[in-house]
C-alpha cells in the first residue's frame, strides 16, 4: 500500500529516474511534458508513488544541498530481506542496516543520488491491533484510496480503525467518497503543494490514483 506521494526536487531528472528504476526497482509512470526532457516524473513501487521535479523550477540554486533532513518511510510488499540483499548487491548506499523495530516493523534505510533518505519497511504482522500486552494501539495501515498512512483512530474514515479508507477520502459516516470527489481533492492538493496548473495537476492525480486499490479500475 502506498503513502500520499511527496514531491522531491532533484538536479538531474534522468539520473534520478535511472537510479530509482534500475537500482531500487521502481516503475516509471507519467513524465511531463515528455520522457526526453522531463519537467515532472512519478515512479512507483508496491503502490507507493514518488514525484520528482527539477530543483531549478523551485528556485533552488546549484550550491544548495538537497535531501537534508528528508526521510521517506515506505512500506513494501514481498520479502524485505531479499529486497535488501538485492539492492545492496547493486551498490546502493545503505545508511541503516536491516533490523526489527520494537513496534513490529522490520526496516532499513538507503540514501539516493541526491541525499534523500528512504526507509523501506515491512510489518511483521498483519494490520490490525498491536499484539503487545502493554498497549492497544492500532498497527499502521494505509488508505486504499489515496495511500495516506493511518496511525491513529482519527486518521481512519469515521474514526474506525477497521476502515480501509482515511478521513479525507470518506464522509463523516466512514463511507468512501466518489472517484470524482477524491480526484478533485487530490488535484487541489497538487495545485497547492506543487504549484501545478489545474490541467497538469489533474493528470498527475489521475495517474497517482490509478495505482490505488480503490480506483485501479476507475481511472
C-alpha positions as MATLAB code, in Angstrom:
seq = 'XXXXXXXXXXXXXXXXXXXXXXXXXXXXXXXXXXXXXXXXXXXXXXXXXXXXXXXXXXXXXXXXXXXXXXXXXXXXXXXXXXXXXXXXXXXXXXXXXXXXXXXXXXXXXXXXXXXXXXXXXXXXXXXXXXXXXXXXXXXXXXXXXXXXXXXXXXXXXXXXXXXXXXXXXXXXXXXXXXXXXXXXXXXXXXXXXXXXXXXXXXXXXXXXXXXXXXXXXXX';
ca = [
       0.000    0.000    0.000;
       1.336    3.389   -0.922;
       1.730    6.610    1.002;
       0.454   10.006   -0.033;
       3.044   10.966   -2.634;
       5.753   13.525   -1.823;
       7.485   15.610   -4.478;
      11.293   15.774   -4.402;
      13.453   18.379   -6.116;
      16.459   16.958   -7.987;
      19.304   18.282  -10.159;
      19.138   15.717  -12.940;
      15.763   14.152  -13.737;
      17.133   11.377  -15.960;
      19.806   10.403  -13.429;
      17.150   10.203  -10.735;
      14.794    8.137  -12.903;
      17.658    5.753  -13.708;
      18.553    5.278  -10.032;
      15.015    4.551   -8.876;
      14.182    2.219  -11.773;
      17.485    0.361  -12.163;
      18.760    0.284   -8.570;
      15.573    0.294   -6.488;
      13.139   -1.428   -8.857;
      10.614    1.396   -9.138;
       8.351    1.636  -12.205;
       8.290    4.842  -14.231;
       4.792    6.253  -14.574;
       3.956    9.603  -16.112;
       6.535   12.100  -17.368;
       5.674   15.656  -18.381;
       5.944   17.113  -20.957;
       7.864   14.115  -22.350;
      10.348   11.397  -21.393;
      13.317   13.009  -23.163;
      13.175   16.286  -21.219;
      11.006   15.613  -18.167;
       9.911   18.528  -16.018;
       7.874   16.140  -13.888;
       8.011   12.382  -13.336;
       6.429    9.902  -10.992;
       7.800    6.499  -10.064;
       6.026    3.780   -8.133;
       6.726    0.596   -6.192;
       4.160   -1.637   -4.487;
       1.520    1.102   -4.716;
       3.819    3.831   -3.371;
       4.409    6.824   -5.625;
       7.189    9.415   -5.559;
       7.086   12.523   -7.727;
      10.130   14.444   -8.933;
      10.653   17.914  -10.381;
      13.816   19.865  -11.334;
      15.293   21.811   -8.426;
      15.764   24.842  -10.685;
      11.980   25.058  -11.143;
      11.675   25.651   -7.399;
      14.321   28.359   -7.296;
      16.889   26.041   -5.662;
      20.413   27.048   -6.671;
      23.230   24.711   -7.666;
      25.116   25.360   -4.426;
      22.233   24.408   -2.165;
      22.296   20.906   -0.688;
      19.365   18.655   -1.471;
      17.902   15.973    0.754;
      18.971   17.351    4.138;
      16.593   16.208    6.871;
      14.272   14.349    4.474;
      13.385   10.706    5.156;
      10.705    8.862    3.194;
       9.131    5.962    5.098;
       7.861    3.446    2.553;
       6.201    0.075    3.133;
       6.951   -2.635    0.588;
       5.376   -5.921   -0.457;
       7.225   -9.209   -0.699;
      10.291  -10.343    1.227;
      12.107   -7.336    2.654;
      15.311   -9.296    3.341;
      15.529  -10.400   -0.295;
      14.924   -6.818   -1.444;
      17.624   -5.568    0.947;
      20.148   -8.108   -0.392;
      19.194   -7.284   -3.994;
      19.774   -3.544   -3.821;
      22.862   -3.925   -1.619;
      24.455   -6.033   -4.355;
      23.732   -3.180   -6.796;
      25.872   -0.833   -4.711;
      23.054    1.274   -3.256;
      24.280    3.259   -0.234;
      22.816    1.691    2.930;
      22.746    4.150    5.835;
      20.949    1.886    8.340;
      21.160   -1.906    8.115;
      18.059   -4.060    8.157;
      16.655   -4.727   11.633;
      13.497   -5.446   13.612;
      11.986   -2.432   15.380;
      10.151   -2.737   18.748;
       6.917   -1.541   17.102;
       6.503   -4.655   14.896;
       8.269   -3.277   11.823;
      11.363   -4.558   10.001;
      13.181   -1.836    8.088;
      16.369   -0.449    6.560;
      17.398    2.929    5.161;
      19.176    3.916    1.941;
      20.404    7.219    0.540;
      19.626    8.158   -3.056;
      21.831   10.021   -5.529;
      20.879   13.440   -4.099;
      20.980   12.633   -0.392;
      17.322   11.814    0.210;
      16.919    9.062    2.801;
      14.403    6.287    2.072;
      13.424    3.826    4.801;
      11.845    0.691    3.360;
       9.763   -1.194    5.885;
       7.574   -4.259    6.280;
       5.053   -5.015    9.014;
       5.942   -8.117   10.997;
       2.249   -8.989   11.366;
      -0.971   -8.081    9.503;
      -2.508   -4.633   10.023;
      -4.918   -4.502   12.939;
      -4.421   -4.178   16.671;
      -0.935   -4.296   18.079;
      -0.291   -7.674   19.723;
       1.906   -6.423   22.556;
       0.389   -6.708   26.009;
       1.324   -3.197   27.080;
      -0.819   -1.232   24.604;
      -3.951   -1.295   22.478;
      -2.625    0.848   19.622;
      -3.631    0.106   16.026;
      -0.932   -1.093   13.664;
      -0.054    1.339   10.876;
      -2.239    0.966    7.787;
      -2.621    2.946    4.569;
      -5.674    4.392    2.861;
      -6.543    2.296   -0.177;
      -7.934    5.405   -1.878;
      -5.060    7.900   -1.517;
      -2.285    5.952    0.236;
      -2.172    8.158    3.331;
      -0.618    6.402    6.358;
      -3.194    5.914    9.117;
      -1.619    5.516   12.528;
      -4.297    6.748   14.937;
      -8.071    6.403   15.146;
      -8.713    9.939   13.868;
      -6.896    9.102   10.619;
      -9.432    6.402    9.692;
     -12.734    7.136    8.000;
     -15.459    7.516   10.618;
     -12.818    7.068   13.320;
     -12.982    3.303   12.749;
      -9.543    1.593   12.700;
     -11.067   -1.221   10.628;
     -11.898    1.197    7.784;
      -9.734    0.772    4.670;
     -10.031    4.487    3.830;
      -8.780    7.658    5.507;
     -10.773   10.550    6.907;
     -10.028   12.696    3.836;
     -11.448   10.165    1.369;
     -14.635    9.402    3.290;
     -17.810   11.045    4.510;
     -18.334   11.547    8.271;
     -20.048    8.150    8.457;
     -16.930    6.451    7.079;
     -18.256    5.591    3.611;
     -15.965    6.211    0.646;
     -16.437    9.377   -1.406;
     -16.909    9.141   -5.159;
     -13.947    8.929   -7.530;
     -14.635   12.461   -8.798;
     -14.701   13.891   -5.265;
     -11.413   12.252   -4.292;
      -9.874   13.273   -7.631;
     -10.891   16.894   -7.060;
      -9.336   16.870   -3.598;
      -6.131   15.302   -4.905;
      -5.969   17.804   -7.770;
      -6.397   20.754   -5.408;
      -3.691   19.317   -3.157;
      -1.213   19.024   -6.024;
      -2.010   22.533   -7.274;
      -1.366   23.967   -3.819;
       1.657   21.925   -2.766;
       3.452   21.666   -6.122;
       2.359   24.903   -7.807;
       0.904   22.967  -10.766;
      -1.612   24.234  -13.275;
      -5.025   22.574  -12.893;
      -4.706   20.515  -16.082;
      -1.270   19.178  -15.111;
      -2.353   18.522  -11.537;
      -5.469   16.702  -12.728;
      -3.418   14.431  -14.982;
      -0.931   13.706  -12.199;
      -3.743   12.991   -9.728;
      -5.437   10.551  -12.111;
      -2.132    8.768  -12.712;
      -1.458    8.534   -8.976;
      -4.953    7.293   -8.152;
      -4.772    4.613  -10.840;
      -2.196    2.888   -8.604;
      -4.538    2.880   -5.608;
      -6.592   -0.312   -4.980;
      -9.844    1.646   -4.603;
      -9.559    3.197   -8.060;
      -7.467    0.791  -10.169;
     -10.493    0.108  -12.384;
     -11.957    3.612  -12.309;
      -9.406    5.952  -13.922;
];
